[in-house]
């Protein structure tokens, strides 16, 4: 029942062209408009609150608000409850993103970005401990996402990262050996400074080849 | 209150290592375990049902289930309630995906896939009506996603498509003129048949250049 009412509520807001900031009718009025009980309306409203589509404001009652676009996604990204195939799919999705970023990065990179990457790369040369290596890896690739200037893509990658690491760790547990990339962060940085987006794509593909080797 | 309880419920399932298919405690027991009212538990459970994390089974009560990974995302993807910046970000995210697909496509393409693309391309040559052109465009690019064999990526693109089209339509309303790609679907298909992933990336970038021209 809440499924139906939740859907009807979303359609109701759409049909009446509610926009973020608009006050929405009270629970009781909605119950009357949709001909259902107040309890069911409350339950459906609670779902929309979780998605950030509705906010309760002091004195103003409820208003429609701009939803958290990945709020629901974030809540379900638990490796323990997702199927193996879905985890594998998400692993590949992150590879696809990583390979598709080049054009946005070259469109928007700044001198400051290059300096930041240089700092990250310089820190990596003296690292032996695995946990530091992983952190450095995350810092370098995270910075590349940041350089796109696209906060939605940045957030998406941040959410996918733990799944990516989980899949890698699981495979290593099962004895999968990762070969070492012939292209390093230093090479990628050099191309960002003096190369083209096309060269960067090719180099990134080579950098990620240990992951591609194990896809079928 | 439901926010807190919803979070605690998710943590509770995680801590107790519940897996899809496992029966979960009754509403009343959960209310006792979390020391909150039954109404609040019901509300929180309803939210998790929306995400597909919980299912009600006849005779078996509630069980934990594999969530719909993009269920929440799908519900909030309404251009009317998202900020302009978010819409623009999602537009770019789809471009990034499109540019990043090449390696998966070349890894998994089959003769049947090529035949399907040939059919789509052959239908496009005699088309003049805009609505048919758009449909053909969607069919061609949709087929490329299908060729990755990755259902999560396919679903994600299907969800992003209406947002992508909305952004293009809005820009055209505001007088933005789209130039015509020098690389056509026929060229892309030829590379899929006889070329390399690297060539495909370059060609896809050129095919999408009308969209890139208007990004800053």
Interface residues (C-beta under 8 A of the other chain):
Chain A: X2 X3 X6 X10 X13 X14 X17 X18 X19 X20 X42 X43 X46 X47 X49 X50 X51 X52 X53 X64 X66 X67 X68 X69 X70 X71 X72 X73 X75 X76 X77 X78 X80 X81 X82 X83 X85 X86 X89 X90 X92 X93 X95 X96 X97 X98 X99 X100 X101 X102 X103 X104 X107 X148 X150 X151 X152 X153 X156 X197 X198 X201 X202 X205 X212 X215 X216
Chain B: X2 X3 X6 X10 X13 X14 X17 X18 X19 X20 X42 X43 X46 X47 X49 X50 X51 X52 X53 X64 X66 X67 X68 X69 X70 X71 X72 X73 X75 X76 X77 X78 X80 X81 X82 X83 X85 X86 X89 X90 X92 X93 X95 X96 X97 X98 X99 X100 X101 X102 X103 X104 X107 X148 X150 X151 X152 X153 X156 X197 X198 X201 X202 X205 X212 X215 X216
